[in-house]
């Protein structure tokens, strides 16, 4: 899975938060038997604090705000954005998982900019997460803010907590879906959107 034009969220850490993260990282390094003062590690606590500010920047944002920019439009057929690349952090092991989100909806009198759907995925992903909740959160936000006739969100991701530790099965994809409205109640609509997501 490839991606382009990746965006980064930055979250401003307070000085106290930054110092807390740096102290915690030094403690972890010592606990695993390393010397946090050796040259290769001396800046690691600062780097990790900076990384966490980016990876968890979604905790300080309201992704729904992107969906409040709408345009009146009588179009009532499927709008689908496929292959929205994301990186997130599994809350169980604080290891990354990454993949693509496919987001579709049936407008009900208004549409939003296509980039807004990608921004919602980006900001929701920038939190300690489980993929199941991430999928539902994105679907709920779109349904609530756009008052759609239907929403479909499918996420495919590889989890490093499965690929580099534990069972160690790289290449395994986890697929989750959240269907709302017409996509949940109408078999034909559900089949159409899932077929388009799968690229057929």
MARLOLO-550966 format. One record per residue: x, y, z of N, C-alpha, C, O in turn. Coordinates in Angstrom, 2 decimals. Layout:
BEGIN
npx;npy;npz;capx;capy;capz;cpx;cpy;cpz;opx;opy;opz
X;Y;Z;X;Y;Z;X;Y;Z;X;Y;Z
...
***
This chain:
BEGIN
npx;npy;npz;capx;capy;capz;cpx;cpy;cpz;opx;opy;opz
0.84;-1.19;0.00;0.00;0.00;0.00;0.88;1.24;0.00;1.74;1.38;0.86
0.66;2.14;-0.96;1.46;3.35;-1.05;0.67;4.55;-0.61;-0.53;4.45;-0.32
1.34;5.68;-0.56;0.65;6.90;-0.19;1.43;8.07;-0.73;2.61;7.95;-1.06
0.77;9.21;-0.82;1.43;10.42;-1.27;0.82;11.60;-0.54;-0.27;11.51;0.02
1.56;12.71;-0.56;1.07;13.95;0.04;0.61;13.74;1.48;-0.44;14.23;1.89
1.41;13.01;2.25;1.05;12.72;3.64;1.09;14.00;4.46;2.03;14.79;4.33
0.09;14.20;5.30;0.06;15.38;6.16;0.46;14.98;7.57;0.31;13.83;7.97
0.95;15.95;8.30;1.36;15.71;9.68;0.62;16.66;10.59;0.51;17.85;10.33
0.12;16.09;11.68;-0.48;16.92;12.72;0.57;17.17;13.78;1.24;16.24;14.24
0.73;18.39;14.18;1.62;18.70;15.27;0.79;19.16;16.46;-0.15;19.95;16.31
1.12;18.66;17.62;0.45;19.09;18.83;1.46;19.80;19.72;2.56;19.29;19.94
1.10;20.95;20.22;2.00;21.68;21.10;1.99;21.02;22.47;0.96;20.96;23.13
3.15;20.54;22.90;3.29;19.99;24.24;3.67;21.12;25.19;4.48;21.98;24.87
3.07;21.09;26.36;3.55;22.01;27.38;4.94;21.56;27.81;5.31;20.41;27.62
5.68;22.45;28.38;7.02;22.12;28.86;6.96;21.00;29.88;7.81;20.11;29.89
5.95;21.04;30.75;5.80;20.00;31.78;5.52;18.65;31.14;6.08;17.64;31.56
4.65;18.62;30.12;4.36;17.36;29.44;5.59;16.81;28.74;5.87;15.62;28.80
6.32;17.70;28.07;7.53;17.26;27.37;8.54;16.67;28.35;9.13;15.62;28.08
8.73;17.34;29.48;9.67;16.84;30.46;9.22;15.51;31.05;10.05;14.64;31.33
7.91;15.34;31.23;7.38;14.07;31.76;7.65;12.92;30.80;8.05;11.83;31.22
7.42;13.17;29.52;7.67;12.12;28.52;9.15;11.78;28.48;9.52;10.61;28.45
10.00;12.81;28.46;11.43;12.57;28.40;11.91;11.77;29.62;12.73;10.86;29.48
11.41;12.11;30.80;11.80;11.38;32.01;11.34;9.93;31.94;12.06;9.02;32.34
10.12;9.71;31.41;9.60;8.35;31.29;10.43;7.52;30.32;10.69;6.34;30.57
10.85;8.13;29.22;11.67;7.41;28.24;13.03;7.05;28.84;13.54;5.95;28.62
13.61;7.97;29.58;14.89;7.65;30.25;14.72;6.49;31.22;15.58;5.61;31.31
13.60;6.48;31.95;13.33;5.38;32.89;13.21;4.05;32.16;13.73;3.04;32.62
12.52;4.05;31.02;12.38;2.82;30.24;13.74;2.34;29.74;14.05;1.15;29.83
14.54;3.25;29.22;15.87;2.86;28.73;16.70;2.23;29.84;17.38;1.23;29.63
16.65;2.82;31.02;17.39;2.26;32.15;16.83;0.90;32.54;17.59;-0.02;32.86
15.50;0.76;32.52;14.85;-0.49;32.93;15.18;-1.65;32.01;15.22;-2.80;32.45
15.42;-1.37;30.72;15.77;-2.46;29.80;17.27;-2.72;29.77;17.74;-3.58;29.02
18.04;-1.97;30.57;19.46;-2.23;30.69;20.35;-1.33;29.85;21.53;-1.62;29.66
19.80;-0.23;29.35;20.58;0.69;28.54;21.06;1.86;29.40;20.61;2.08;30.52
22.00;2.60;28.82;22.50;3.82;29.45;21.96;5.01;28.67;22.44;5.30;27.58
20.96;5.73;29.22;20.36;6.84;28.47;21.32;8.00;28.25;21.00;8.94;27.51
22.51;7.95;28.87;23.48;9.03;28.69;24.54;8.71;27.63;25.40;9.55;27.36
24.49;7.51;27.04;25.49;7.23;26.00;25.15;8.04;24.75;23.99;8.40;24.54
26.15;8.33;23.91;25.95;9.26;22.79;24.77;8.92;21.88;24.05;9.83;21.45
24.56;7.66;21.57;23.48;7.30;20.66;22.09;7.50;21.22;21.12;7.58;20.48
21.99;7.57;22.55;20.68;7.67;23.20;20.43;9.02;23.87;19.32;9.28;24.33
21.42;9.86;23.93;21.30;11.09;24.72;20.14;11.96;24.26;19.50;12.62;25.08
19.84;11.97;22.95;18.74;12.79;22.44;17.45;12.00;22.21;16.44;12.55;21.77
17.48;10.70;22.52;16.30;9.87;22.28;15.07;10.34;23.06;13.99;10.40;22.47
15.16;10.66;24.34;13.97;11.13;25.05;13.33;12.35;24.39;12.10;12.44;24.31
14.15;13.29;23.93;13.60;14.48;23.26;12.92;14.09;21.94;11.85;14.59;21.62
13.55;13.18;21.19;12.97;12.74;19.92;11.64;12.02;20.13;10.68;12.23;19.38
11.58;11.19;21.16;10.34;10.45;21.43;9.23;11.41;21.84;8.08;11.25;21.42
9.56;12.41;22.65;8.55;13.40;23.04;8.01;14.13;21.82;6.81;14.37;21.72
8.89;14.48;20.91;8.47;15.16;19.68;7.60;14.24;18.82;6.61;14.68;18.25
7.98;12.96;18.74;7.19;11.99;17.98;5.79;11.81;18.58;4.80;11.77;17.86
5.73;11.71;19.92;4.43;11.54;20.57;3.53;12.76;20.35;2.32;12.62;20.21
4.13;13.93;20.32;3.34;15.14;20.05;2.67;15.03;18.69;1.53;15.46;18.51
3.39;14.46;17.73;2.83;14.28;16.39;1.84;13.13;16.34;0.72;13.28;15.83
2.24;11.97;16.86;1.40;10.77;16.75;0.09;10.90;17.53;-0.92;10.31;17.15
0.10;11.68;18.61;-1.09;11.82;19.44;-1.73;13.20;19.32;-2.51;13.61;20.18
-1.38;13.92;18.25;-1.92;15.26;18.05;-3.42;15.29;17.92;-4.04;16.32;18.17
-4.04;14.18;17.52;-5.49;14.13;17.38;-6.24;14.23;18.69;-7.43;14.52;18.71
-5.53;14.00;19.80;-6.19;14.14;21.10;-6.57;15.58;21.39;-7.48;15.85;22.18
-5.87;16.52;20.75;-6.12;17.93;21.01;-6.99;18.57;19.93;-7.14;19.80;19.91
-7.56;17.78;19.04;-8.32;18.35;17.92;-9.75;17.82;17.90;-10.06;16.80;18.52
-10.61;18.52;17.18;-11.99;18.10;16.98;-12.18;17.80;15.49;-12.43;18.72;14.71
-12.06;16.54;15.08;-12.14;16.23;13.66;-13.48;16.58;13.03;-13.57;16.74;11.81
-14.53;16.69;13.82;-15.85;17.03;13.29;-15.87;18.39;12.63;-16.71;18.65;11.76
-14.95;19.28;13.02;-14.97;20.63;12.47;-14.79;20.63;10.95;-15.32;21.50;10.26
-14.06;19.66;10.43;-13.84;19.60;8.99;-15.14;19.33;8.23;-15.31;19.78;7.09
-16.05;18.62;8.85;-17.30;18.23;8.19;-18.37;19.32;8.29;-19.46;19.17;7.73
-18.06;20.40;8.98;-19.02;21.50;9.08;-18.90;22.47;7.92;-19.67;23.43;7.82
-17.94;22.21;7.04;-17.82;22.97;5.79;-18.56;22.18;4.71;-18.03;21.19;4.19
-19.78;22.62;4.38;-20.61;21.86;3.44;-21.14;22.78;2.34;-21.08;24.00;2.43
-21.66;22.13;1.30;-22.22;22.84;0.17;-23.57;22.22;-0.16;-23.68;21.00;-0.23
-24.61;23.03;-0.36;-25.90;22.46;-0.75;-25.78;21.79;-2.12;-25.24;22.37;-3.06
-26.29;20.58;-2.21;-26.17;19.84;-3.46;-27.24;18.75;-3.48;-27.41;18.02;-2.50
-27.96;18.65;-4.60;-29.03;17.66;-4.71;-28.52;16.27;-5.09;-29.31;15.33;-5.19
-27.22;16.14;-5.29;-26.64;14.84;-5.62;-26.92;13.86;-4.48;-26.61;14.15;-3.32
-27.50;12.70;-4.81;-27.83;11.75;-3.75;-27.28;10.35;-4.02;-27.75;9.37;-3.43
-26.29;10.26;-4.89;-25.63;8.98;-5.15;-24.35;8.88;-4.32;-23.97;9.82;-3.62
-23.71;7.74;-4.43;-22.54;7.46;-3.61;-21.38;8.43;-3.87;-21.04;8.73;-5.01
-20.79;8.91;-2.77;-19.50;9.62;-2.80;-18.52;8.73;-2.05;-18.73;8.42;-0.87
-17.46;8.32;-2.72;-16.51;7.38;-2.11;-15.08;7.87;-2.32;-14.67;8.16;-3.44
-14.32;7.94;-1.24;-12.89;8.21;-1.31;-12.18;6.96;-0.82;-12.33;6.55;0.34
-11.42;6.35;-1.71;-10.72;5.12;-1.37;-9.25;5.39;-1.05;-8.69;6.41;-1.44
-8.67;4.45;-0.32;-7.22;4.42;-0.10;-6.68;5.68;0.57;-5.69;6.26;0.11
-7.33;6.10;1.64;-6.82;7.22;2.44;-5.78;6.64;3.41;-6.12;5.96;4.38
-4.52;6.93;3.15;-3.44;6.37;3.96;-3.44;6.99;5.35;-3.71;8.19;5.51
-3.14;6.17;6.36;-3.04;6.68;7.73;-2.01;5.88;8.51;-1.66;4.76;8.16
-1.54;6.49;9.58;-0.73;5.82;10.59;-1.37;6.10;11.94;-1.77;7.22;12.23
-1.47;5.07;12.76;-2.03;5.25;14.08;-1.19;4.47;15.09;-0.20;3.84;14.72
-1.59;4.52;16.35;-0.84;3.87;17.40;-1.77;2.97;18.21;-2.75;3.43;18.79
-1.46;1.68;18.23;-2.27;0.73;19.01;-2.15;1.06;20.50;-1.05;1.19;21.03
-3.27;1.20;21.15;-3.25;1.59;22.56;-2.85;0.44;23.48;-2.58;0.66;24.66
-2.82;-0.78;22.96;-2.48;-1.93;23.81;-0.98;-2.09;24.01;-0.53;-2.49;25.09
-0.20;-1.78;22.98;1.25;-1.95;23.08;2.03;-0.68;22.72;3.26;-0.67;22.77
1.33;0.40;22.36;1.96;1.63;21.88;2.91;1.32;20.72;4.04;1.81;20.67
2.42;0.49;19.81;3.12;0.20;18.57;2.25;0.66;17.41;1.02;0.63;17.51
2.86;1.10;16.31;2.06;1.65;15.22;1.29;0.60;14.43;1.72;-0.55;14.32
0.16;1.02;13.89;-0.50;0.26;12.83;-0.82;1.24;11.72;-1.12;2.41;11.97
-0.77;0.76;10.49;-0.96;1.65;9.35;-1.68;0.93;8.24;-1.67;-0.30;8.15
-2.32;1.72;7.39;-3.06;1.13;6.29;-3.85;2.18;5.55;-3.44;3.33;5.44
-5.00;1.76;5.04;-5.85;2.66;4.28;-7.28;2.60;4.79;-7.76;1.56;5.25
-7.94;3.75;4.69;-9.37;3.84;5.01;-10.13;4.15;3.73;-9.67;4.94;2.90
-11.27;3.52;3.57;-12.18;3.80;2.46;-13.44;4.40;3.08;-14.05;3.78;3.95
-13.82;5.58;2.63;-14.93;6.30;3.25;-15.95;6.68;2.18;-15.62;7.37;1.22
-17.18;6.22;2.36;-18.24;6.55;1.42;-19.49;7.02;2.14;-19.76;6.63;3.27
-20.26;7.88;1.46;-21.53;8.31;2.05;-22.53;8.65;0.95;-22.16;8.93;-0.19
-23.79;8.63;1.34;-24.89;9.04;0.47;-25.37;10.40;0.95;-25.98;10.49;2.02
-25.11;11.45;0.18;-25.51;12.80;0.61;-27.02;12.93;0.76;-27.80;12.23;0.11
-27.41;13.83;1.64;-28.84;14.09;1.87;-29.04;15.61;1.84;-29.43;16.22;2.84
-28.77;16.20;0.66;-28.98;17.64;0.50;-27.74;18.48;0.62;-27.77;19.67;0.33
-26.62;17.87;1.07;-25.38;18.65;1.17;-24.19;17.70;1.05;-24.27;16.52;1.40
-23.09;18.26;0.55;-21.86;17.50;0.43;-20.74;18.29;1.11;-20.87;19.48;1.39
-19.65;17.58;1.38;-18.46;18.24;1.93;-17.30;18.03;0.97;-17.37;17.18;0.09
-16.24;18.81;1.14;-15.07;18.64;0.30;-14.45;17.27;0.50;-14.41;16.75;1.62
-13.94;16.69;-0.59;-13.37;15.35;-0.50;-12.18;15.32;0.45;-11.98;14.33;1.15
-11.39;16.39;0.47;-10.23;16.42;1.37;-10.65;16.40;2.83;-9.87;16.00;3.70
-11.88;16.84;3.11;-12.34;16.88;4.50;-12.48;15.46;5.06;-12.24;15.23;6.24
-12.87;14.52;4.19;-12.97;13.13;4.64;-11.59;12.60;5.02;-11.44;11.89;6.01
-10.59;12.94;4.20;-9.22;12.51;4.51;-8.73;13.15;5.80;-8.02;12.52;6.58
-9.09;14.41;6.03;-8.66;15.09;7.25;-9.29;14.44;8.49;-8.63;14.34;9.53
-10.53;14.00;8.39;-11.17;13.32;9.51;-10.42;12.03;9.82;-10.13;11.74;10.99
-10.11;11.25;8.78;-9.35;10.01;9.00;-8.01;10.32;9.67;-7.62;9.65;10.63
-7.32;11.33;9.16;-6.01;11.69;9.70;-6.09;12.04;11.18;-5.29;11.56;11.98
-7.03;12.87;11.55;-7.08;13.33;12.94;-7.59;12.25;13.89;-7.11;12.15;15.03
-8.53;11.45;13.45;-9.00;10.36;14.31;-7.88;9.34;14.52;-7.78;8.73;15.59
-7.04;9.15;13.50;-5.96;8.16;13.62;-4.86;8.63;14.56;-4.11;7.80;15.07
-4.75;9.93;14.81;-3.65;10.46;15.62;-4.00;10.46;17.10;-3.94;11.48;17.79
-4.37;9.25;17.57;-4.70;9.04;18.98;-4.32;7.62;19.33;-4.21;6.78;18.43
-4.11;7.31;20.61;-4.01;5.89;20.97;-5.33;5.23;20.57;-6.40;5.71;20.94
-5.26;4.13;19.81;-6.46;3.62;19.14;-6.53;2.10;19.18;-5.54;1.41;19.41
-7.74;1.61;18.94;-7.94;0.27;18.39;-8.65;0.47;17.06;-9.45;1.40;16.91
-8.37;-0.38;16.10;-8.90;-0.18;14.76;-10.42;-0.21;14.74;-11.05;0.52;13.97
-11.01;-1.05;15.57;-12.46;-1.16;15.60;-13.11;0.17;15.98;-14.08;0.60;15.35
-12.57;0.80;17.02;-13.14;2.08;17.47;-12.88;3.19;16.45;-13.73;4.04;16.22
-11.71;3.17;15.85;-11.39;4.17;14.83;-12.40;4.11;13.69;-12.87;5.14;13.22
-12.73;2.91;13.26;-13.69;2.72;12.16;-15.05;3.29;12.55;-15.67;4.02;11.77
-15.51;2.95;13.73;-16.82;3.43;14.18;-16.84;4.94;14.39;-17.82;5.60;14.05
-15.76;5.49;14.93;-15.70;6.93;15.18;-15.83;7.72;13.89;-16.58;8.69;13.83
-15.11;7.30;12.85;-15.17;8.00;11.56;-16.58;7.93;11.00;-17.11;8.94;10.53
-17.19;6.76;11.04;-18.56;6.61;10.52;-19.55;7.46;11.30;-20.41;8.11;10.71
-19.42;7.47;12.62;-20.35;8.24;13.45;-20.22;9.74;13.19;-21.23;10.45;13.14
-18.99;10.22;13.03;-18.78;11.64;12.76;-19.43;12.06;11.45;-20.10;13.09;11.39
-19.25;11.27;10.41;-19.81;11.61;9.10;-21.33;11.56;9.14;-22.00;12.45;8.62
-21.86;10.51;9.75;-23.32;10.40;9.84;-23.92;11.56;10.61;-24.93;12.13;10.20
-23.30;11.91;11.73;-23.84;12.97;12.59;-23.71;14.35;11.96;-24.67;15.12;11.96
-22.54;14.66;11.42;-22.30;16.02;10.93;-22.94;16.28;9.57;-23.42;17.38;9.32
-22.96;15.28;8.69;-23.51;15.49;7.35;-24.96;15.05;7.23;-25.61;15.31;6.22
-25.48;14.38;8.27;-26.86;13.89;8.26;-27.14;13.13;6.96;-28.07;13.44;6.22
-26.33;12.15;6.72;-26.35;11.39;5.47;-27.47;10.37;5.45;-28.09;10.05;6.47
-27.72;9.86;4.24;-28.65;8.73;4.09;-27.94;7.40;4.35;-28.59;6.39;4.63
-26.63;7.42;4.25;-25.84;6.21;4.51;-24.37;6.53;4.59;-23.89;7.47;3.95
-23.65;5.75;5.39;-22.21;5.89;5.54;-21.58;4.51;5.54;-22.11;3.57;6.15
-20.46;4.40;4.85;-19.68;3.15;4.88;-18.22;3.50;5.10;-17.65;4.32;4.38
-17.62;2.88;6.10;-16.20;3.05;6.37;-15.58;1.67;6.48;-16.03;0.84;7.27
-14.56;1.43;5.69;-13.81;0.17;5.74;-12.34;0.52;5.92;-11.80;1.36;5.19
-11.70;-0.12;6.89;-10.29;0.14;7.16;-9.51;-1.17;7.03;-9.91;-2.20;7.57
-8.40;-1.11;6.31;-7.48;-2.24;6.17;-6.14;-1.80;6.73;-5.59;-0.78;6.31
-5.60;-2.55;7.68;-4.35;-2.11;8.31;-3.49;-3.28;8.73;-3.98;-4.37;9.03
-2.19;-3.03;8.73;-1.23;-3.98;9.27;-0.77;-3.47;10.63;-0.41;-2.30;10.77
-0.79;-4.34;11.61;-0.47;-3.98;12.98;0.91;-4.51;13.34;1.16;-5.71;13.26
1.80;-3.61;13.74;3.14;-4.07;14.08;3.15;-4.88;15.38;4.10;-5.63;15.63
2.10;-4.76;16.20;2.02;-5.61;17.40;1.79;-7.08;17.01;1.98;-7.97;17.83
1.37;-7.32;15.76;1.27;-8.69;15.24;2.45;-9.06;14.36;2.79;-10.24;14.25
3.08;-8.06;13.72;4.10;-8.38;12.73;5.52;-8.44;13.32;6.36;-9.17;12.79
5.80;-7.69;14.39;7.16;-7.67;14.91;7.29;-8.30;16.30;8.40;-8.45;16.81
6.17;-8.68;16.91;6.20;-9.31;18.24;5.07;-10.34;18.29;4.32;-10.49;17.33
4.97;-11.02;19.41;3.87;-11.97;19.58;3.90;-13.05;18.50;4.86;-13.81;18.38
2.84;-13.11;17.73;2.71;-14.16;16.71;3.62;-13.94;15.52;3.91;-14.89;14.79
4.09;-12.71;15.30;5.06;-12.36;14.26;4.62;-12.84;12.87;5.23;-13.71;12.27
3.54;-12.25;12.40;3.01;-12.57;11.08;2.94;-11.32;10.22;1.86;-10.75;10.05
4.08;-10.87;9.66;4.06;-9.68;8.81;3.20;-9.91;7.58;3.12;-11.02;7.05
2.56;-8.84;7.13;1.72;-8.92;5.95;0.27;-9.24;6.24;-0.58;-9.15;5.35
-0.04;-9.62;7.48;-1.43;-9.90;7.83;-2.20;-8.59;7.92;-1.78;-7.65;8.59
-3.34;-8.53;7.23;-4.18;-7.34;7.26;-5.39;-7.57;8.14;-6.01;-8.63;8.10
-5.73;-6.57;8.92;-6.97;-6.57;9.68;-7.95;-5.64;8.96;-7.62;-4.49;8.66
-9.15;-6.14;8.70;-10.17;-5.37;8.00;-11.36;-5.17;8.93;-11.90;-6.13;9.48
-11.76;-3.91;9.10;-12.94;-3.59;9.90;-13.87;-2.72;9.07;-13.44;-2.01;8.17
-15.17;-2.80;9.38;-16.14;-1.99;8.65;-17.19;-1.43;9.60;-17.48;-2.02;10.64
-17.73;-0.29;9.21;-18.86;0.31;9.92;-19.84;0.81;8.86;-19.48;1.64;8.03
-21.05;0.29;8.89;-22.08;0.66;7.92;-23.23;1.31;8.65;-23.67;0.84;9.70
-23.72;2.41;8.08;-24.82;3.16;8.68;-25.89;3.42;7.63;-25.61;3.47;6.43
-27.12;3.60;8.09;-28.22;3.98;7.21;-28.48;2.98;6.09;-28.58;1.78;6.33
-28.58;3.50;4.85;-28.89;2.66;3.69;-27.89;1.53;3.49;-28.25;0.44;3.04
-26.66;1.77;3.82;-25.64;0.74;3.61;-25.79;-0.42;4.59;-25.29;-1.51;4.35
-26.48;-0.17;5.69;-26.72;-1.24;6.65;-28.04;-1.94;6.37;-28.15;-3.15;6.53
-29.05;-1.17;5.96;-30.40;-1.74;5.83;-30.72;-2.23;4.43;-31.63;-3.05;4.26
-30.00;-1.76;3.42;-30.34;-2.10;2.03;-29.23;-2.95;1.43;-28.09;-2.50;1.28
-29.57;-4.19;1.09;-28.58;-5.13;0.58;-27.93;-4.66;-0.71;-26.72;-4.81;-0.89
-28.73;-4.07;-1.61;-28.19;-3.61;-2.90;-27.19;-2.48;-2.69;-26.13;-2.46;-3.31
-27.53;-1.54;-1.82;-26.62;-0.42;-1.54;-25.34;-0.91;-0.88;-24.24;-0.45;-1.20
-25.50;-1.84;0.04;-24.33;-2.40;0.72;-23.42;-3.11;-0.28;-22.20;-2.94;-0.24
-24.00;-3.91;-1.16;-23.21;-4.64;-2.15;-22.49;-3.68;-3.08;-21.34;-3.92;-3.46
-23.17;-2.58;-3.47;-22.55;-1.61;-4.38;-21.33;-0.97;-3.75;-20.26;-0.94;-4.36
-21.48;-0.47;-2.54;-20.36;0.25;-1.94;-19.20;-0.69;-1.63;-18.04;-0.33;-1.83
-19.49;-1.89;-1.15;-18.40;-2.82;-0.84;-17.70;-3.29;-2.11;-16.49;-3.51;-2.10
-18.45;-3.43;-3.19;-17.85;-3.80;-4.48;-16.92;-2.71;-4.98;-15.83;-3.01;-5.46
-17.35;-1.46;-4.86;-16.51;-0.34;-5.31;-15.27;-0.18;-4.43;-14.20;0.15;-4.92
-15.42;-0.42;-3.14;-14.29;-0.35;-2.24;-13.26;-1.42;-2.60;-12.05;-1.19;-2.56
-13.75;-2.60;-2.96;-12.85;-3.69;-3.32;-12.28;-3.54;-4.73;-11.43;-4.32;-5.15
-12.75;-2.51;-5.46;-12.18;-2.21;-6.76;-12.74;-2.99;-7.91;-12.14;-3.03;-8.98
-13.89;-3.60;-7.71;-14.50;-4.37;-8.80;-15.50;-3.50;-9.53;-16.13;-3.96;-10.49
***
